[in-house]
């Protein structure tokens, strides 16, 4: 049995030809899944009944069951899903006045172990398959009863550690013959893997890049993000410059502000120095305190940090993370469920 959501249209065509069906059947099936969001063969009414039966023996939709759904006061909806092997992942629907964004996972857990992140604390289980990534999108579009505008890989996991499945999922969702989501609607968020960033730059796909920076000081960043011991700020910066030269795209930086740790005037100065010459947008997010070592700074500190960036000519926004009343921070829902 093959997972249908891992197959592109061309692979689906080959499969149809291999069972002596016409290639046109593949287009019909692709339509049902990616235009009508159908997740069962029995509903594909323009296929002969015998073929529907045959398909059910050849292909399956990767099972994803809602374990829990939370809805925040600001409209954020968070899903905890159970996969075929009982593993659990999270995805989030974020509502803005004129568009909807899905925040989706690329791995079950995460191996990077950033000290402030609930996902890292839960350890790493495995990569998600292409179908499991695509499935999050289709299931949530069904749940909200409409199309998504933007997709960000900011749920669980490090997308550049599961590149094949992530890129294939993007390709499938991008296919103009199906779901037809433009590459610019996708954002890959990385903890900072230089080779991944360079490969994205070389891919020619206009996928947006977001980098979780959190500090521009190597010693501090290494203590927050162990990955920095292997990929220092210098090597990260070199990859960012390469990406920007190739794509011209502005890069978004995530900076979780942690009281007394990375929120001083010295931290802003270092950040400005680091980003000088890179077309940037900085998201300042008061840290979601998932453990007692990390506290949110005062509103004044947040405002000062933002003002420092603005005075140096950088665009930034300080915002409360959406859905803070519903454990919407990365990995929190799963953490609480596990107790
Ligand atoms: N591995 C990727 C994507 C997943 S994490 C990455 O690192 O970018 C999604 C975002 O949530 C990252 O910016 C991460 O640093 C941030 N994050 C994780 N825990 C957080 C917390 N407790 N408070 C604020 N942001 C957090």
py3Dmol code that shows the C-alpha trace and the ligand (Angstrom):
import py3Dmol

protein = """\
ATOM      1  CA  UNK A   1       0.000   0.000   0.000  1.00  0.00           C
ATOM      2  CA  UNK A   2       1.211   3.453  -0.910  1.00  0.00           C
ATOM      3  CA  UNK A   3       0.375   6.663   0.882  1.00  0.00           C
ATOM      4  CA  UNK A   4      -1.525   8.699  -1.727  1.00  0.00           C
ATOM      5  CA  UNK A   5      -0.649  12.065  -0.173  1.00  0.00           C
ATOM      6  CA  UNK A   6       3.038  11.358  -0.787  1.00  0.00           C
ATOM      7  CA  UNK A   7       2.480  11.011  -4.536  1.00  0.00           C
ATOM      8  CA  UNK A   8       2.731  13.785  -7.075  1.00  0.00           C
ATOM      9  CA  UNK A   9       0.383  13.790 -10.050  1.00  0.00           C
ATOM     10  CA  UNK A  10       2.984  12.238 -12.351  1.00  0.00           C
ATOM     11  CA  UNK A  11       3.559   9.351  -9.950  1.00  0.00           C
ATOM     12  CA  UNK A  12      -0.159   8.864  -9.650  1.00  0.00           C
ATOM     13  CA  UNK A  13      -0.359   8.703 -13.448  1.00  0.00           C
ATOM     14  CA  UNK A  14       2.354   6.046 -13.598  1.00  0.00           C
ATOM     15  CA  UNK A  15       0.431   4.083 -11.008  1.00  0.00           C
ATOM     16  CA  UNK A  16      -2.774   4.302 -13.059  1.00  0.00           C
ATOM     17  CA  UNK A  17      -0.943   3.170 -16.187  1.00  0.00           C
ATOM     18  CA  UNK A  18       0.549   0.250 -14.237  1.00  0.00           C
ATOM     19  CA  UNK A  19      -2.957  -1.015 -13.433  1.00  0.00           C
ATOM     20  CA  UNK A  20      -4.094  -0.410 -16.995  1.00  0.00           C
ATOM     21  CA  UNK A  21      -6.193   2.614 -16.230  1.00  0.00           C
ATOM     22  CA  UNK A  22      -5.992   5.814 -18.233  1.00  0.00           C
ATOM     23  CA  UNK A  23      -3.772   8.649 -17.022  1.00  0.00           C
ATOM     24  CA  UNK A  24      -6.890  10.804 -16.910  1.00  0.00           C
ATOM     25  CA  UNK A  25      -8.005   8.890 -13.807  1.00  0.00           C
ATOM     26  CA  UNK A  26      -4.990  10.270 -11.978  1.00  0.00           C
ATOM     27  CA  UNK A  27      -6.095  13.831 -12.780  1.00  0.00           C
ATOM     28  CA  UNK A  28      -9.582  13.057 -11.502  1.00  0.00           C
ATOM     29  CA  UNK A  29      -8.228  11.688  -8.236  1.00  0.00           C
ATOM     30  CA  UNK A  30      -5.819  14.635  -7.862  1.00  0.00           C
ATOM     31  CA  UNK A  31      -8.784  16.946  -8.345  1.00  0.00           C
ATOM     32  CA  UNK A  32     -10.804  15.250  -5.659  1.00  0.00           C
ATOM     33  CA  UNK A  33      -7.990  15.477  -3.146  1.00  0.00           C
ATOM     34  CA  UNK A  34      -6.511  18.889  -3.912  1.00  0.00           C
ATOM     35  CA  UNK A  35      -9.476  20.851  -5.245  1.00  0.00           C
ATOM     36  CA  UNK A  36     -12.317  19.274  -3.266  1.00  0.00           C
ATOM     37  CA  UNK A  37     -10.308  18.093  -0.246  1.00  0.00           C
ATOM     38  CA  UNK A  38     -11.713  14.602  -0.382  1.00  0.00           C
ATOM     39  CA  UNK A  39      -9.934  12.073   1.801  1.00  0.00           C
ATOM     40  CA  UNK A  40     -11.671   8.838   0.813  1.00  0.00           C
ATOM     41  CA  UNK A  41     -12.011   6.953  -2.451  1.00  0.00           C
ATOM     42  CA  UNK A  42     -15.648   6.120  -1.827  1.00  0.00           C
ATOM     43  CA  UNK A  43     -16.566   9.795  -2.313  1.00  0.00           C
ATOM     44  CA  UNK A  44     -14.879  10.058  -5.723  1.00  0.00           C
ATOM     45  CA  UNK A  45     -18.140   9.743  -7.577  1.00  0.00           C
ATOM     46  CA  UNK A  46     -16.864  10.127 -11.131  1.00  0.00           C
ATOM     47  CA  UNK A  47     -14.678   7.029 -10.801  1.00  0.00           C
ATOM     48  CA  UNK A  48     -16.168   3.640 -11.646  1.00  0.00           C
ATOM     49  CA  UNK A  49     -17.118   1.742  -8.519  1.00  0.00           C
ATOM     50  CA  UNK A  50     -14.766  -1.123  -9.334  1.00  0.00           C
ATOM     51  CA  UNK A  51     -11.856   1.283  -9.644  1.00  0.00           C
ATOM     52  CA  UNK A  52     -12.699   2.907  -6.307  1.00  0.00           C
ATOM     53  CA  UNK A  53     -12.527  -0.528  -4.742  1.00  0.00           C
ATOM     54  CA  UNK A  54      -9.261  -1.336  -6.453  1.00  0.00           C
ATOM     55  CA  UNK A  55      -7.721   1.969  -5.343  1.00  0.00           C
ATOM     56  CA  UNK A  56      -8.622   1.266  -1.716  1.00  0.00           C
ATOM     57  CA  UNK A  57      -6.471  -1.844  -1.953  1.00  0.00           C
ATOM     58  CA  UNK A  58      -3.513  -0.001  -3.487  1.00  0.00           C
ATOM     59  CA  UNK A  59      -3.455   3.381  -1.826  1.00  0.00           C
ATOM     60  CA  UNK A  60      -4.308   4.756   1.583  1.00  0.00           C
ATOM     61  CA  UNK A  61      -4.703   8.164   3.183  1.00  0.00           C
ATOM     62  CA  UNK A  62      -2.274   8.478   6.111  1.00  0.00           C
ATOM     63  CA  UNK A  63      -4.458   8.342   9.239  1.00  0.00           C
ATOM     64  CA  UNK A  64      -4.593  11.544  11.275  1.00  0.00           C
ATOM     65  CA  UNK A  65      -6.998  11.797  14.155  1.00  0.00           C
ATOM     66  CA  UNK A  66      -7.723  14.884  16.256  1.00  0.00           C
ATOM     67  CA  UNK A  67      -6.719  14.140  19.850  1.00  0.00           C
ATOM     68  CA  UNK A  68      -7.498  17.625  21.015  1.00  0.00           C
ATOM     69  CA  UNK A  69      -8.472  20.930  19.486  1.00  0.00           C
ATOM     70  CA  UNK A  70      -8.178  24.234  21.298  1.00  0.00           C
ATOM     71  CA  UNK A  71      -9.610  27.547  20.180  1.00  0.00           C
ATOM     72  CA  UNK A  72      -8.105  30.749  21.483  1.00  0.00           C
ATOM     73  CA  UNK A  73      -9.877  34.029  22.141  1.00  0.00           C
ATOM     74  CA  UNK A  74      -7.942  35.566  19.217  1.00  0.00           C
ATOM     75  CA  UNK A  75      -9.274  32.893  16.844  1.00  0.00           C
ATOM     76  CA  UNK A  76      -6.137  30.751  16.826  1.00  0.00           C
ATOM     77  CA  UNK A  77      -7.002  27.073  16.563  1.00  0.00           C
ATOM     78  CA  UNK A  78      -4.570  24.442  17.637  1.00  0.00           C
ATOM     79  CA  UNK A  79      -4.766  20.788  16.678  1.00  0.00           C
ATOM     80  CA  UNK A  80      -3.055  17.881  18.349  1.00  0.00           C
ATOM     81  CA  UNK A  81      -3.029  14.965  15.913  1.00  0.00           C
ATOM     82  CA  UNK A  82      -2.442  11.275  16.436  1.00  0.00           C
ATOM     83  CA  UNK A  83      -0.608   9.574  13.586  1.00  0.00           C
ATOM     84  CA  UNK A  84      -0.744   6.010  12.365  1.00  0.00           C
ATOM     85  CA  UNK A  85       1.976   4.912  14.831  1.00  0.00           C
ATOM     86  CA  UNK A  86       0.358   6.718  17.808  1.00  0.00           C
ATOM     87  CA  UNK A  87       2.908   9.535  17.661  1.00  0.00           C
ATOM     88  CA  UNK A  88       1.461  12.991  18.153  1.00  0.00           C
ATOM     89  CA  UNK A  89       2.130  16.248  16.349  1.00  0.00           C
ATOM     90  CA  UNK A  90       0.699  19.737  16.455  1.00  0.00           C
ATOM     91  CA  UNK A  91      -0.463  22.195  13.846  1.00  0.00           C
ATOM     92  CA  UNK A  92      -2.033  25.614  14.261  1.00  0.00           C
ATOM     93  CA  UNK A  93      -4.475  27.796  12.326  1.00  0.00           C
ATOM     94  CA  UNK A  94      -3.633  31.483  12.668  1.00  0.00           C
ATOM     95  CA  UNK A  95      -6.244  34.004  11.594  1.00  0.00           C
ATOM     96  CA  UNK A  96      -5.334  37.465  10.419  1.00  0.00           C
ATOM     97  CA  UNK A  97      -7.851  40.059   9.221  1.00  0.00           C
ATOM     98  CA  UNK A  98      -7.380  39.222   5.545  1.00  0.00           C
ATOM     99  CA  UNK A  99      -5.668  35.867   5.459  1.00  0.00           C
ATOM    100  CA  UNK A 100      -5.252  32.513   7.141  1.00  0.00           C
ATOM    101  CA  UNK A 101      -1.910  30.934   7.953  1.00  0.00           C
ATOM    102  CA  UNK A 102      -1.247  27.321   8.876  1.00  0.00           C
ATOM    103  CA  UNK A 103       1.692  26.561  11.111  1.00  0.00           C
ATOM    104  CA  UNK A 104       2.661  22.957  10.455  1.00  0.00           C
ATOM    105  CA  UNK A 105       5.125  20.370  11.758  1.00  0.00           C
ATOM    106  CA  UNK A 106       7.952  18.692   9.849  1.00  0.00           C
ATOM    107  CA  UNK A 107       9.090  16.181  12.474  1.00  0.00           C
ATOM    108  CA  UNK A 108       7.683  14.295  15.456  1.00  0.00           C
ATOM    109  CA  UNK A 109       9.542  16.177  18.192  1.00  0.00           C
ATOM    110  CA  UNK A 110      12.878  17.774  17.387  1.00  0.00           C
ATOM    111  CA  UNK A 111      16.517  16.797  17.896  1.00  0.00           C
ATOM    112  CA  UNK A 112      17.863  20.343  18.306  1.00  0.00           C
ATOM    113  CA  UNK A 113      16.964  20.779  21.955  1.00  0.00           C
ATOM    114  CA  UNK A 114      16.714  24.580  22.153  1.00  0.00           C
ATOM    115  CA  UNK A 115      16.537  25.304  25.870  1.00  0.00           C
ATOM    116  CA  UNK A 116      13.379  27.477  25.780  1.00  0.00           C
ATOM    117  CA  UNK A 117      11.351  25.206  23.487  1.00  0.00           C
ATOM    118  CA  UNK A 118       8.755  22.700  24.641  1.00  0.00           C
ATOM    119  CA  UNK A 119       9.160  20.559  21.521  1.00  0.00           C
ATOM    120  CA  UNK A 120      12.869  20.042  22.178  1.00  0.00           C
ATOM    121  CA  UNK A 121      12.142  19.043  25.773  1.00  0.00           C
ATOM    122  CA  UNK A 122       9.958  16.190  24.505  1.00  0.00           C
ATOM    123  CA  UNK A 123      12.820  14.683  22.479  1.00  0.00           C
ATOM    124  CA  UNK A 124      12.902  13.496  18.884  1.00  0.00           C
ATOM    125  CA  UNK A 125      10.995  10.524  17.472  1.00  0.00           C
ATOM    126  CA  UNK A 126      11.132  10.616  13.693  1.00  0.00           C
ATOM    127  CA  UNK A 127      10.732  12.607  10.509  1.00  0.00           C
ATOM    128  CA  UNK A 128       7.265  13.119   9.098  1.00  0.00           C
ATOM    129  CA  UNK A 129       6.573  11.628   5.681  1.00  0.00           C
ATOM    130  CA  UNK A 130       5.577  13.809   2.747  1.00  0.00           C
ATOM    131  CA  UNK A 131       2.023  12.538   3.121  1.00  0.00           C
ATOM    132  CA  UNK A 132       1.875  13.466   6.799  1.00  0.00           C
ATOM    133  CA  UNK A 133       2.961  17.007   5.979  1.00  0.00           C
ATOM    134  CA  UNK A 134       0.444  17.362   3.127  1.00  0.00           C
ATOM    135  CA  UNK A 135      -2.202  15.760   5.313  1.00  0.00           C
ATOM    136  CA  UNK A 136      -1.967  18.478   7.975  1.00  0.00           C
ATOM    137  CA  UNK A 137      -2.819  21.066   5.324  1.00  0.00           C
ATOM    138  CA  UNK A 138      -5.750  19.202   3.788  1.00  0.00           C
ATOM    139  CA  UNK A 139      -7.207  18.239   7.178  1.00  0.00           C
ATOM    140  CA  UNK A 140      -7.062  21.804   8.448  1.00  0.00           C
ATOM    141  CA  UNK A 141      -8.582  23.206   5.260  1.00  0.00           C
ATOM    142  CA  UNK A 142     -11.416  20.760   5.791  1.00  0.00           C
ATOM    143  CA  UNK A 143     -11.678  21.854   9.411  1.00  0.00           C
ATOM    144  CA  UNK A 144     -11.918  25.569   8.594  1.00  0.00           C
ATOM    145  CA  UNK A 145     -14.031  24.915   5.527  1.00  0.00           C
ATOM    146  CA  UNK A 146     -11.905  27.002   3.195  1.00  0.00           C
ATOM    147  CA  UNK A 147      -8.520  27.609   1.653  1.00  0.00           C
ATOM    148  CA  UNK A 148      -5.333  28.527   3.475  1.00  0.00           C
ATOM    149  CA  UNK A 149      -3.299  31.504   2.249  1.00  0.00           C
ATOM    150  CA  UNK A 150       0.113  30.928   3.809  1.00  0.00           C
ATOM    151  CA  UNK A 151       1.934  27.941   5.241  1.00  0.00           C
ATOM    152  CA  UNK A 152       4.808  28.219   7.695  1.00  0.00           C
ATOM    153  CA  UNK A 153       7.015  25.352   8.844  1.00  0.00           C
ATOM    154  CA  UNK A 154       7.080  26.606  12.417  1.00  0.00           C
ATOM    155  CA  UNK A 155       5.413  23.741  14.195  1.00  0.00           C
ATOM    156  CA  UNK A 156       7.388  20.863  15.607  1.00  0.00           C
ATOM    157  CA  UNK A 157      10.756  19.978  14.159  1.00  0.00           C
ATOM    158  CA  UNK A 158      13.547  21.410  12.060  1.00  0.00           C
ATOM    159  CA  UNK A 159      12.442  21.431   8.408  1.00  0.00           C
ATOM    160  CA  UNK A 160      16.030  21.407   7.068  1.00  0.00           C
ATOM    161  CA  UNK A 161      16.600  18.091   8.846  1.00  0.00           C
ATOM    162  CA  UNK A 162      13.762  16.582   6.802  1.00  0.00           C
ATOM    163  CA  UNK A 163      14.364  18.321   3.508  1.00  0.00           C
ATOM    164  CA  UNK A 164      13.214  15.618   1.111  1.00  0.00           C
ATOM    165  CA  UNK A 165       9.763  15.278   2.602  1.00  0.00           C
ATOM    166  CA  UNK A 166       9.353  19.009   3.151  1.00  0.00           C
ATOM    167  CA  UNK A 167      10.262  19.918  -0.434  1.00  0.00           C
ATOM    168  CA  UNK A 168       8.178  17.148  -1.910  1.00  0.00           C
ATOM    169  CA  UNK A 169       5.167  18.239   0.157  1.00  0.00           C
ATOM    170  CA  UNK A 170       5.648  21.810  -1.058  1.00  0.00           C
ATOM    171  CA  UNK A 171       5.914  20.561  -4.647  1.00  0.00           C
ATOM    172  CA  UNK A 172       2.682  18.598  -4.354  1.00  0.00           C
ATOM    173  CA  UNK A 173       0.779  21.502  -2.778  1.00  0.00           C
ATOM    174  CA  UNK A 174       2.272  23.863  -5.323  1.00  0.00           C
ATOM    175  CA  UNK A 175       1.259  21.824  -8.396  1.00  0.00           C
ATOM    176  CA  UNK A 176      -0.935  24.177 -10.490  1.00  0.00           C
ATOM    177  CA  UNK A 177      -2.950  21.140 -11.616  1.00  0.00           C
ATOM    178  CA  UNK A 178      -3.997  20.540  -8.014  1.00  0.00           C
ATOM    179  CA  UNK A 179      -3.883  22.675  -4.892  1.00  0.00           C
ATOM    180  CA  UNK A 180      -1.955  25.390  -6.764  1.00  0.00           C
ATOM    181  CA  UNK A 181      -0.321  27.194  -3.828  1.00  0.00           C
ATOM    182  CA  UNK A 182       2.449  29.534  -5.034  1.00  0.00           C
ATOM    183  CA  UNK A 183       5.947  28.983  -3.637  1.00  0.00           C
ATOM    184  CA  UNK A 184       5.858  32.449  -2.087  1.00  0.00           C
ATOM    185  CA  UNK A 185       3.085  31.299   0.212  1.00  0.00           C
ATOM    186  CA  UNK A 186       5.476  28.942   1.990  1.00  0.00           C
ATOM    187  CA  UNK A 187       7.934  29.916   4.711  1.00  0.00           C
ATOM    188  CA  UNK A 188      10.591  27.578   6.027  1.00  0.00           C
ATOM    189  CA  UNK A 189      11.645  28.475   9.550  1.00  0.00           C
ATOM    190  CA  UNK A 190      15.051  27.188  10.580  1.00  0.00           C
ATOM    191  CA  UNK A 191      17.123  27.215  13.737  1.00  0.00           C
ATOM    192  CA  UNK A 192      19.999  28.042  11.389  1.00  0.00           C
ATOM    193  CA  UNK A 193      21.413  25.238   9.257  1.00  0.00           C
ATOM    194  CA  UNK A 194      23.702  26.904   6.704  1.00  0.00           C
ATOM    195  CA  UNK A 195      23.699  24.076   4.123  1.00  0.00           C
ATOM    196  CA  UNK A 196      19.905  23.975   4.200  1.00  0.00           C
ATOM    197  CA  UNK A 197      19.699  27.712   3.622  1.00  0.00           C
ATOM    198  CA  UNK A 198      22.124  27.538   0.690  1.00  0.00           C
ATOM    199  CA  UNK A 199      20.256  24.643  -0.879  1.00  0.00           C
ATOM    200  CA  UNK A 200      17.015  26.579  -0.599  1.00  0.00           C
ATOM    201  CA  UNK A 201      18.712  29.523  -2.306  1.00  0.00           C
ATOM    202  CA  UNK A 202      19.901  27.245  -5.125  1.00  0.00           C
ATOM    203  CA  UNK A 203      16.539  25.537  -5.558  1.00  0.00           C
ATOM    204  CA  UNK A 204      15.086  28.424  -7.520  1.00  0.00           C
ATOM    205  CA  UNK A 205      11.811  27.992  -5.629  1.00  0.00           C
ATOM    206  CA  UNK A 206      10.688  31.317  -4.231  1.00  0.00           C
ATOM    207  CA  UNK A 207      10.090  29.926  -0.760  1.00  0.00           C
ATOM    208  CA  UNK A 208      10.455  32.448   2.055  1.00  0.00           C
ATOM    209  CA  UNK A 209      12.999  32.057   4.808  1.00  0.00           C
ATOM    210  CA  UNK A 210      12.637  32.696   8.506  1.00  0.00           C
ATOM    211  CA  UNK A 211      15.534  32.254  10.924  1.00  0.00           C
ATOM    212  CA  UNK A 212      15.204  31.708  14.657  1.00  0.00           C
ATOM    213  CA  UNK A 213      18.043  33.857  15.877  1.00  0.00           C
ATOM    214  CA  UNK A 214      17.307  34.733  19.521  1.00  0.00           C
ATOM    215  CA  UNK A 215      20.791  36.117  20.062  1.00  0.00           C
ATOM    216  CA  UNK A 216      23.624  37.553  17.975  1.00  0.00           C
ATOM    217  CA  UNK A 217      26.193  36.579  20.621  1.00  0.00           C
ATOM    218  CA  UNK A 218      27.812  33.194  20.046  1.00  0.00           C
ATOM    219  CA  UNK A 219      28.244  32.175  23.696  1.00  0.00           C
ATOM    220  CA  UNK A 220      24.684  33.059  24.625  1.00  0.00           C
ATOM    221  CA  UNK A 221      23.221  31.612  21.435  1.00  0.00           C
ATOM    222  CA  UNK A 222      25.084  28.352  22.001  1.00  0.00           C
ATOM    223  CA  UNK A 223      23.605  28.089  25.469  1.00  0.00           C
ATOM    224  CA  UNK A 224      20.084  28.706  24.150  1.00  0.00           C
ATOM    225  CA  UNK A 225      20.475  26.714  20.944  1.00  0.00           C
ATOM    226  CA  UNK A 226      23.042  23.874  21.075  1.00  0.00           C
ATOM    227  CA  UNK A 227      23.047  23.839  17.262  1.00  0.00           C
ATOM    228  CA  UNK A 228      25.051  27.084  17.402  1.00  0.00           C
ATOM    229  CA  UNK A 229      28.069  25.153  18.717  1.00  0.00           C
ATOM    230  CA  UNK A 230      28.229  23.410  15.356  1.00  0.00           C
ATOM    231  CA  UNK A 231      26.947  26.184  13.110  1.00  0.00           C
ATOM    232  CA  UNK A 232      28.229  29.457  14.512  1.00  0.00           C
ATOM    233  CA  UNK A 233      26.736  32.869  13.845  1.00  0.00           C
ATOM    234  CA  UNK A 234      29.452  33.552  11.260  1.00  0.00           C
ATOM    235  CA  UNK A 235      28.654  30.486   9.175  1.00  0.00           C
ATOM    236  CA  UNK A 236      24.953  31.265   9.475  1.00  0.00           C
ATOM    237  CA  UNK A 237      25.484  34.819   8.306  1.00  0.00           C
ATOM    238  CA  UNK A 238      27.473  33.691   5.293  1.00  0.00           C
ATOM    239  CA  UNK A 239      24.566  31.433   4.243  1.00  0.00           C
ATOM    240  CA  UNK A 240      22.066  34.260   4.770  1.00  0.00           C
ATOM    241  CA  UNK A 241      24.036  36.617   2.558  1.00  0.00           C
ATOM    242  CA  UNK A 242      24.210  33.880  -0.084  1.00  0.00           C
ATOM    243  CA  UNK A 243      20.428  33.326   0.123  1.00  0.00           C
ATOM    244  CA  UNK A 244      19.739  37.021  -0.195  1.00  0.00           C
ATOM    245  CA  UNK A 245      22.108  37.492  -3.115  1.00  0.00           C
ATOM    246  CA  UNK A 246      20.450  34.625  -4.964  1.00  0.00           C
ATOM    247  CA  UNK A 247      16.808  35.393  -4.190  1.00  0.00           C
ATOM    248  CA  UNK A 248      16.618  39.068  -3.268  1.00  0.00           C
ATOM    249  CA  UNK A 249      14.099  38.048  -0.608  1.00  0.00           C
ATOM    250  CA  UNK A 250      13.902  39.795   2.704  1.00  0.00           C
ATOM    251  CA  UNK A 251      14.644  37.410   5.591  1.00  0.00           C
ATOM    252  CA  UNK A 252      12.497  37.257   8.705  1.00  0.00           C
ATOM    253  CA  UNK A 253      14.212  36.762  12.049  1.00  0.00           C
ATOM    254  CA  UNK A 254      12.517  35.376  15.121  1.00  0.00           C
ATOM    255  CA  UNK A 255      13.836  36.794  18.359  1.00  0.00           C
ATOM    256  CA  UNK A 256      12.238  35.435  21.537  1.00  0.00           C
ATOM    257  CA  UNK A 257      12.927  38.025  24.181  1.00  0.00           C
ATOM    258  CA  UNK A 258      13.897  36.456  27.511  1.00  0.00           C
ATOM    259  CA  UNK A 259      14.105  38.601  30.602  1.00  0.00           C
ATOM    260  CA  UNK A 260      17.664  39.256  31.763  1.00  0.00           C
ATOM    261  CA  UNK A 261      19.150  37.032  29.078  1.00  0.00           C
ATOM    262  CA  UNK A 262      19.011  38.524  25.602  1.00  0.00           C
ATOM    263  CA  UNK A 263      17.063  41.755  26.131  1.00  0.00           C
ATOM    264  CA  UNK A 264      19.709  44.336  27.050  1.00  0.00           C
ATOM    265  CA  UNK A 265      20.973  47.358  25.102  1.00  0.00           C
ATOM    266  CA  UNK A 266      24.125  45.348  24.440  1.00  0.00           C
ATOM    267  CA  UNK A 267      22.049  42.594  22.853  1.00  0.00           C
ATOM    268  CA  UNK A 268      20.313  45.069  20.542  1.00  0.00           C
ATOM    269  CA  UNK A 269      23.652  46.590  19.567  1.00  0.00           C
ATOM    270  CA  UNK A 270      25.079  43.170  18.722  1.00  0.00           C
ATOM    271  CA  UNK A 271      21.964  42.242  16.759  1.00  0.00           C
ATOM    272  CA  UNK A 272      22.175  45.450  14.731  1.00  0.00           C
ATOM    273  CA  UNK A 273      25.807  44.764  13.956  1.00  0.00           C
ATOM    274  CA  UNK A 274      25.004  41.210  12.894  1.00  0.00           C
ATOM    275  CA  UNK A 275      22.113  42.127  10.631  1.00  0.00           C
ATOM    276  CA  UNK A 276      23.710  45.195   9.069  1.00  0.00           C
ATOM    277  CA  UNK A 277      23.628  44.689   5.295  1.00  0.00           C
ATOM    278  CA  UNK A 278      20.930  42.007   5.381  1.00  0.00           C
ATOM    279  CA  UNK A 279      17.419  43.012   4.321  1.00  0.00           C
ATOM    280  CA  UNK A 280      15.574  41.894   7.441  1.00  0.00           C
ATOM    281  CA  UNK A 281      12.331  41.889   9.306  1.00  0.00           C
ATOM    282  CA  UNK A 282      12.595  41.084  12.993  1.00  0.00           C
ATOM    283  CA  UNK A 283       9.767  39.499  14.925  1.00  0.00           C
ATOM    284  CA  UNK A 284      10.239  40.194  18.593  1.00  0.00           C
ATOM    285  CA  UNK A 285       8.297  37.668  20.634  1.00  0.00           C
ATOM    286  CA  UNK A 286       8.193  37.866  24.428  1.00  0.00           C
ATOM    287  CA  UNK A 287       9.212  34.303  25.300  1.00  0.00           C
ATOM    288  CA  UNK A 288       6.499  31.842  26.091  1.00  0.00           C
ATOM    289  CA  UNK A 289       7.596  30.680  29.517  1.00  0.00           C
ATOM    290  CA  UNK A 290       7.527  26.908  29.099  1.00  0.00           C
ATOM    291  CA  UNK A 291       9.859  26.432  32.063  1.00  0.00           C
ATOM    292  CA  UNK A 292      10.706  28.571  35.103  1.00  0.00           C
ATOM    293  CA  UNK A 293      14.186  29.529  33.830  1.00  0.00           C
ATOM    294  CA  UNK A 294      12.663  31.760  31.198  1.00  0.00           C
ATOM    295  CA  UNK A 295      10.605  34.819  31.927  1.00  0.00           C
ATOM    296  CA  UNK A 296       8.979  37.414  29.746  1.00  0.00           C
ATOM    297  CA  UNK A 297      10.559  40.856  29.894  1.00  0.00           C
ATOM    298  CA  UNK A 298       8.459  43.858  30.921  1.00  0.00           C
ATOM    299  CA  UNK A 299       6.508  45.701  28.231  1.00  0.00           C
ATOM    300  CA  UNK A 300       8.968  48.559  28.619  1.00  0.00           C
ATOM    301  CA  UNK A 301      11.932  46.278  27.851  1.00  0.00           C
ATOM    302  CA  UNK A 302      10.162  44.949  24.776  1.00  0.00           C
ATOM    303  CA  UNK A 303       9.406  48.475  23.589  1.00  0.00           C
ATOM    304  CA  UNK A 304      13.009  49.572  24.209  1.00  0.00           C
ATOM    305  CA  UNK A 305      14.329  46.627  22.231  1.00  0.00           C
ATOM    306  CA  UNK A 306      12.076  47.417  19.328  1.00  0.00           C
ATOM    307  CA  UNK A 307      12.916  51.096  19.456  1.00  0.00           C
ATOM    308  CA  UNK A 308      16.624  50.259  19.348  1.00  0.00           C
ATOM    309  CA  UNK A 309      16.098  48.308  16.134  1.00  0.00           C
ATOM    310  CA  UNK A 310      13.910  50.981  14.626  1.00  0.00           C
ATOM    311  CA  UNK A 311      16.419  53.731  15.400  1.00  0.00           C
ATOM    312  CA  UNK A 312      19.014  51.716  13.470  1.00  0.00           C
ATOM    313  CA  UNK A 313      16.673  51.493  10.475  1.00  0.00           C
ATOM    314  CA  UNK A 314      15.405  47.935  10.924  1.00  0.00           C
ATOM    315  CA  UNK A 315      11.821  46.908  10.454  1.00  0.00           C
ATOM    316  CA  UNK A 316      10.439  44.923  13.332  1.00  0.00           C
ATOM    317  CA  UNK A 317       7.263  44.063  15.164  1.00  0.00           C
ATOM    318  CA  UNK A 318       6.860  43.178  18.792  1.00  0.00           C
ATOM    319  CA  UNK A 319       3.891  40.971  19.302  1.00  0.00           C
ATOM    320  CA  UNK A 320       2.323  38.723  21.771  1.00  0.00           C
ATOM    321  CA  UNK A 321       2.450  35.280  20.361  1.00  0.00           C
ATOM    322  CA  UNK A 322      -0.958  34.320  19.105  1.00  0.00           C
ATOM    323  CA  UNK A 323      -2.930  31.817  21.118  1.00  0.00           C
ATOM    324  CA  UNK A 324      -0.948  32.164  24.348  1.00  0.00           C
ATOM    325  CA  UNK A 325      -4.105  31.327  26.296  1.00  0.00           C
ATOM    326  CA  UNK A 326      -4.248  27.875  24.668  1.00  0.00           C
ATOM    327  CA  UNK A 327      -0.715  26.449  24.903  1.00  0.00           C
ATOM    328  CA  UNK A 328      -0.126  27.471  21.295  1.00  0.00           C
ATOM    329  CA  UNK A 329       3.624  27.781  21.780  1.00  0.00           C
ATOM    330  CA  UNK A 330       5.503  25.157  19.919  1.00  0.00           C
ATOM    331  CA  UNK A 331       5.197  21.734  21.517  1.00  0.00           C
ATOM    332  CA  UNK A 332       3.266  22.924  24.555  1.00  0.00           C
ATOM    333  CA  UNK A 333       0.036  21.112  23.909  1.00  0.00           C
ATOM    334  CA  UNK A 334       1.730  17.768  23.480  1.00  0.00           C
ATOM    335  CA  UNK A 335       3.875  18.439  26.550  1.00  0.00           C
ATOM    336  CA  UNK A 336       0.851  19.105  28.736  1.00  0.00           C
ATOM    337  CA  UNK A 337      -1.008  16.053  27.432  1.00  0.00           C
ATOM    338  CA  UNK A 338       1.921  13.873  28.329  1.00  0.00           C
ATOM    339  CA  UNK A 339       1.944  15.392  31.817  1.00  0.00           C
TER     340      UNK A 339
END
"""
ligand_1 = """\
26
LIG
N 13.045 24.421 14.039
C 12.509 25.564 13.382
C 10.983 25.622 13.370
C 10.214 25.228 14.613
S 10.225 26.278 16.065
C 13.065 26.824 13.954
O 13.818 26.750 14.908
O 12.811 27.888 13.407
C 9.152 27.604 15.676
C 9.556 28.917 16.361
O 9.102 28.961 17.739
C 11.061 29.143 16.407
O 11.327 30.485 16.088
C 11.370 28.873 17.862
O 12.583 29.435 18.223
C 10.149 29.466 18.536
N 9.931 29.070 19.928
C 10.064 27.854 20.466
N 9.785 27.887 21.789
C 9.449 29.155 22.070
C 9.047 29.822 23.274
N 8.957 29.166 24.424
N 8.775 31.138 23.194
C 8.866 31.806 22.015
N 9.243 31.234 20.872
C 9.536 29.924 20.888
"""
view = py3Dmol.view(width=600, height=400)
view.addModel(protein, "pdb")
view.setStyle({"model": 0}, {"cartoon": {"style": "trace"}})
view.addModel(ligand_1, "xyz")
view.setStyle({"model": 1}, {"stick": {}})
view.zoomTo()
view.show()
